[in-house]
Every structure is written in structure tokens, then in C-alpha cells.
Amino acid sequence: MAKENKRDGFGSKLGIIAAAAGSAIGLGNIYRFPCELGENGGAAFLLMYLGIVLFLGIPVMLSELVIGRHTLSNAVGAFKKLAPKSFWPFVGYMGVLCGLLIFAFYSTVSGWTLEYIVKAVTNSFHGKDLAAIEQDFNTFHESGWRNVLWQAIFIFLTGFVVFRGVQNGIEKFSKILMPLLLVILVVLGIRSVTLPGAKEGLAFLFKPDFSKITGKEVISAMGQVFFSLSMGMGVLVTYGSYVKKSDNLTTTALSVTLSDTLVAVLAGIVIFPAAFSFGIKPTAGMGLVFNTIPMIFNQMTGGYVFCIIFFVLLAIAALTSTISLLEVVVAYITEELHINRKKATIIACAVTVLMGAFASLSLMKDTPLVIAGHTVFDGLDFISSNIMLPIGGLLIVVFVGWRFGKKRFFAEVSNEGMLKAPLKSLIYFIIKYLAPLAIVLVFVSGLINR
Ligand code: TRP
């Protein structure tokens, strides 16, 4: 037990919810979700997304938290404790690798938020039309080294917070700022839906057309769910290990899933009506969000100030997410390889700066960093989000359902009988049978139904 006392932990119930929600809510909601939705059929994608959240969100998230709190270990250590000398620690290793891969391309876009804070402060959007704003975005994201520099700064910031440790680092950042982000999204949403021509955007978002859905869209929807909820690579195992024995894991999973989904849907309501109103195509990809948002602020009283606040909050939302990615890697290095926290953070950040540079540079015009028609940036995103996370999630639910077992699962979610946890039987049933089946089915349908 001596070891347990030495581990860092979250200070309050709000602490774990805030930190897990901080990890979940980020560029995945405000940048990636609208991109994916725009490229994969609009409302039909949204419905599939919500269905998968409902079905897989709580069970997978709860499985991870349970494993983490039960073992008080990092993603690799947890499986080593529960199933030594078996295949299972592989799930943890894959998670650590996946964390590095995601951090590498996620930090590219995180760096953009810093550039956009500068653009907002210097009032560089003022009076510009769409063509000029698009031009600025393209010049910047194809700029190569400028992009790499912001990215490196962002990775450094993440390293700084993670190095300071869980309690005085992660928790403080998440608590106040995420609700503020929600408020500003509501303000933006109201402006967006009242723009001329906004109706078409709302129809795109809410009137499903299932004829456009093929396997690619289904796989993307599942990947987006895992990505947005930070599931499938051990973030929630690691954070679960910092949770107090008296906290309620089920309500934590529920609150995190709900708030994350709310922010994603809100981001959709902000982006699409405005995009349609300005004539930005939903399939615009990277530019969709970074061009639409400044355009909305240009149409708003007080837009200058709101725009600064928005990009600062977006950067912080990204930061609380990158913190969780890095934390998985650092917790693994310190606890399994016995390297101190400072060195571990430096090593992980250095690796990410290097890999991340490839992701950023692959966005330059005429870049040679293209494999099979995809940039390194897209490739990292696709492999980690659409393949590795769902496989990680599949293995985690199979592990909890078939190896960890009902008894220990019930004991963990009910805090050894202290809580009622009325949903535990249903959730366990989903974990054991339905969730694995659903993940496999989505993969199979994606492979067949192209
Ligand atoms: N969920 C975060 C977002 O939506 C990104 C993220 C943080 C993540 N940690 C993760 C994604 C772990 C997958 C796995 O922005």
C-alpha cells in the first residue's frame, strides 16, 4: 500500500469528471467532428454517431475506468497486474503507441489555435471576405516551419503541465474553463442560426439521408466516437487510477459522455448554418472550422473580443486533451521503465516534436510526405482513430467481460457495495456481449460495404 499512497491523485469528485471531460472535450469536438460530419453525409452521420455514443460510450469508458482504479496502474501496468505473462499487456503498449501517434497530429492543429489567437489579437480578420480568410488559412497551414514552430510550442506547454503532476496541473486547468467554452459556443450558435441562409445548414445537420451511407461512413462514425470520448488507448485507465475509491465511476462516465456529446452537437450547430450561409462547402475539410469561425465573428457585435476569447478557450480545450495523451505515455515510462517524471516528459515530448513535424510538414504544397495518396497527417489520424482506438476498445471490453469478470466489475462500480449502481447488470451485459459484437460488426460492414 505504500506505493498507493505515493501516487498522485485527483482531489475531488469534480476533479476526475473535470479532468476526464477536459480530455474528452477538445479539437475532436470542435474541429474534427464538423469535418467528419461534413465529409460523411451530415445528419445521417450525426445519427450514427449518437447511436454509437449511446451504445458504446458508457460501457467502454466504464470498463477503462474500472481497470484503472482497480489496479492503480498505468495502461500497461494495469494489464500486467491483472493478467501477467499473457497477451493482454499488449493492449496497454498499443495504447501508449497510439497516444504518441495521436499527439503527433493533434498537436499540429493545436498549434493552429495559437496562430489564430495571434491573428485574433492583431485583428487580422477584420473586414476580410471569405476569399481572403481562406487565403490566410491556406498560406498558414501550408507554411511548413511556422506550423512546426507553433506545434513545438504547444507540445512544450503540454509537457510543462504534465511535468508538474496530476493534481496541481491537470485538474486546475479543466475546472473553470470548460463551462466557459460551452457558454461561448452557445453565443456563437445563436449568431450562426440567425444568419441569412442558415436553414440549409440546419437541414444538412438534422435531415438524414441514409442513401449516402457506406462502410466508410460507419467506420468514421465509430472512430469519431472513440476519438471524441478519448476511449480505447488507456487515457481512462490512467485517469481511473488517480480516482478515489469513494468516487462513483458510473456517474463519471455518464457526465463525461453527456458533456462531450453536447459540445460536439453544439459545434455542429455553430459551424454548419454559418458555413452554408457563407458558401463554405461542408466537405471543405481543414478549412471548414478555421474559416467559418472568423467569418461568424466578423458578423457579430463585439466580434473582436469574442474571437480572442474563443481561440484562447479552444487552445485550452486542446491543451487539456493533449495533457491526457502525454500523461498516458509519461505514466507508463515512469512506472514501468522507472525513469523520473521530468526525464520521461522530456523524452515523450522530444519524440512527439519529431513525429509531429512530419505531420505538419506533410501539409505543405507539393510535399513528398505522402503515402498512398494520403499525407502523413491524414495517415496518422486514420490509423490511430479509426483502427487502433476501436481495436483497443474491443480488447478492453472483452478483457473486462471475459477475464476480469462480473464479480470484480460489480465490486468496483458499486464501491464494494457502498453504492447501488442500478445499471450495473445491464452495462455488464453490454460490455460482455453486445459491445464486442457491435465493434466487430462495424469493422466488417466497413470492409464489405465500401
Ligand atoms: N478526445 C480529445 C478530443 O476530442 C482528443 C483526445 C485526448 C484523445 N486524449 C485522447 C483521443 C485519447 C483519443 C484517445 O479532442
Boltz pocket constraint, residues with backbone or C-beta under 6 A from the ligand:
constraints:
  - pocket:
      binder: B
      contacts: [[A, 22], [A, 23], [A, 24], [A, 25], [A, 26], [A, 27], [A, 28], [A, 29], [A, 102], [A, 226], [A, 227], [A, 228], [A, 229], [A, 230], [A, 231], [A, 232], [A, 233], [A, 235], [A, 317], [A, 320], [A, 321], [A, 322], [A, 324], [A, 325], [A, 389]]
      max_distance: 6.0
